[in-house]
Amino acid sequence: MARTITWDELRDLAAFEAEKGCAISLYLDLDPSVSPTAGDAATRLRSLLDSGAKTDGATRRDLTHDQRQGLKADFERIQSYFAGEFTRDGARGLAVFSASLDNVWRPLPLTETVPDQIKVGRRLYLAPLVPLVGRGEGAVVVVVGRERGHFYQLRGGRLEELADRFDEQPGRHDQGGWSQARFQRHIENLVQEHLRAVADDLDRLVRRLRGPRVVVVSSEETWAEFSELLSPEAWSAIVGWTHAEAHAPAPELLELATPVLDRWREEREREILDRWREESGRNGRAAAGWEQTLAAASDGRVETLLFQDGANRRAYRCPACGRAAAEAGNCPLDGTTMEETEDGLDLAVHQTLAHGGTVWAVRSSRDLQPVEGVGALLRF
């Protein structure tokens, strides 16, 4: 089943470095406009595998016989997986990581598109995954009504039900000898108790899931009442509110919640960039450009790595300690000659994740363009 990627999963992938063989990182775009049929996708996959077998990483002279055989087996396994095991099932992209001699095999059907690419090296190529991390994955959608409290969580591009609270309220036939005013107050009290119970359920869920993003779906009147009952923790987790028809199915709810989550992301991006501009303007905790950013990432100072689409350049990495640099030379830590790589962004991503930082792919702004498309917010 197609899914998105979590930060923990990306960190796990970033921590891997092949010791016995080589690592293959393959990305295949499965957007219907690019790959309308299985045959189209299979043809492009074969082309990618042929290209991968000819890359510098796969044709290095220092590869042993076992390493060459391992690569061959990995290419064949990827081909076999796509032909016999992979099911498209809503996937718009596919990533496959394989290093058989080091016991790594990780196929990842993705909910978003990725550009066709293949890399062979000692580490996994992860830069294409960064823009996909957190794309709503784990977000909670809670449908709140006068009788209903329905909780969903976004997993793998789908809303999965978590819990359903239903507190039926009395109807007119239950009025009996009550006056209309007393009966109405009774109903409103029951509704208030129900909404409070849903708010308490949401508070417990937010604490258990450690602060997921929450989208509330309700009528305007119910939202006004419900919002006043939320705990500070639950309130801080809510990123927006929207309205749906009664008993809307999960796919329709997801369609309504997605723009709310996207707007939250745009607002969050503006906040991050505003902070970066402020820190950069006073020479504070910010890096700008490749030289500063790679150095900061190597020192473990990057809190959030920022990059615009297409940002990349050749960079250099110490084969002994892994330190990254924008220019060639010897490692300032151990004197080892730095090795060139064409994927400076991937190098920055690895260094950032290795030291516990996060990465933000900037989409709605060109603020980083004057500094080569890359920068960072720093811890110190």
Sequence and secondary structure as in RCSB ss.txt:
>XXXX:A:sequence
MARTITWDELRDLAAFEAEKGCAISLYLDLDPSVSPTAGDAATRLRSLLDSGAKTDGATRRDLTHDQRQGLKADF
ERIQSYFAGEFTRDGARGLAVFSASLDNVWRPLPLTETVPDQIKVGRRLYLAPLVPLVGRGEGAVVVVVGRERGH
FYQLRGGRLEELADRFDEQPGRHDQGGWSQARFQRHIENLVQEHLRAVADDLDRLVRRLRGPRVVVVSSEETWAE
FSELLSPEAWSAIVGWTHAEAHAPAPELLELATPVLDRWREEREREILDRWREESGRNGRAAAGWEQTLAAASDG
RVETLLFQDGANRRAYRCPACGRAAAEAGNCPLDGTTMEETEDGLDLAVHQTLAHGGTVWAVRSSRDLQPVEGVG
ALLRF
>XXXX:A:secstr
  B   HHHHHHHHT B SSS EEEEEEE  TTT  SHHHHHHHHHHHHHHHTTSTTTS TT  HHHHHHHHHHH
HHHHHHHHHT   TT SEEEEEEEGGGTEEEEEEESS    EEEEESB   GGGGGGTTSSTT EEEEE SSEEE
EEEEETTEEEEEEEEE     GGG TT  HHHHHHHHHHHHHHHHHHHHHHHHHHHHHTTS  EEEE  HHHHHH
HHTT  HHHHHHEEEEE   TT  HHHHHHHHHHHHHHHHHHHHHHHHHHHHHHHHTT SEEEHHHHHHHHHHTT
 EEEEEEETT    EEE TTT  EESS SB TTT  B EEES HHHHHHHHHHHTT EEEEE S  TTGGGTTEE
EEE  
